[in-house]
Amino acid sequence: MRVAVITRDKPNHLQMRVDTREAHLAYIKQTGVVEMAGPFLDADDQMCGSLIVLDVADMTTAEAWAENDPYNKSGLFESVIVSQWKKVIG
């Protein structure tokens, strides 16, 4: 199943994102369940959140993935939404 993980960073936490980015990317590679991902950008073209599409067996796995993401563990996020998602176009 596909699951979208939609996050928004806490205000003024760009440096935390930059500092944690390498661990986040290593986690993506290590887990092997990310189908596509990328940051949201603010009006100044600065990263301010993420959209990550997972290909996992169930919601429990997706929720655990999101919980263990180094970005989340560092306290970067103001909000995290984990929602089943159906690809229709693209």
C-alpha positions in Angstrom: 0.0 0.0 0.0 1.1 3.6 -0.6 1.1 6.0 2.3 1.8 9.7 2.2 3.8 11.2 5.1 3.2 15.0 5.1 5.2 17.1 7.5 5.6 20.7 8.4 8.7 22.0 10.2 8.6 24.1 13.3 9.1 27.8 12.5 12.8 28.9 12.3 14.1 25.3 12.3 15.9 25.2 8.9 19.3 24.7 10.6 17.9 21.6 12.4 16.7 20.2 9.1 20.1 20.9 7.5 22.0 19.4 10.4 19.8 16.2 10.4 19.5 15.8 6.6 22.3 13.3 6.2 20.8 11.0 8.9 17.4 11.4 7.3 18.7 10.4 3.8 20.6 7.5 5.2 17.4 6.3 7.0 15.5 6.5 3.6 18.2 4.4 2.0 18.4 1.9 4.8 14.7 1.3 5.1 14.1 0.9 1.4 10.3 1.8 1.5 10.4 5.3 0.2 9.0 5.5 -3.4 9.4 9.3 -3.7 10.1 12.2 -1.5 11.0 15.9 -1.4 10.8 19.0 0.7 8.1 21.7 0.7 9.5 25.2 0.1 8.5 28.4 1.7 8.2 31.8 -0.1 12.0 32.2 0.2 12.6 28.8 -1.4 13.8 27.4 1.9 12.8 23.8 3.0 9.9 23.9 5.5 8.4 20.4 5.4 8.3 17.2 3.5 6.1 14.9 1.3 7.2 11.3 1.5 5.4 8.5 -0.3 6.0 5.1 1.3 5.3 1.7 -0.2 4.6 -0.5 2.8 2.5 -3.5 3.9 0.3 -1.6 6.4 -0.4 1.6 8.3 1.4 0.4 11.4 4.6 0.1 9.4 4.1 3.5 7.9 3.5 5.1 11.3 6.6 3.4 12.7 8.6 4.6 9.8 7.5 8.2 10.3 8.1 8.0 14.1 11.6 6.7 13.6 12.6 9.2 10.9 15.7 11.2 12.2 13.9 14.4 11.3 11.0 13.5 13.6 13.3 12.2 16.4 15.2 15.5 16.3 12.1 17.5 17.1 12.0 19.2 13.7 8.3 18.8 12.9 5.4 20.9 14.0 3.0 18.4 12.5 3.0 15.0 10.9 0.2 13.4 8.9 0.3 9.8 7.9 -2.4 8.9 5.4 -3.1 6.1 3.0 -2.7 7.4 -0.6 -3.8 6.1 -4.0 -1.7 7.0 -7.1 -4.0 7.9 -10.0 -1.9 9.9 -12.3 1.9 10.0 -13.0 
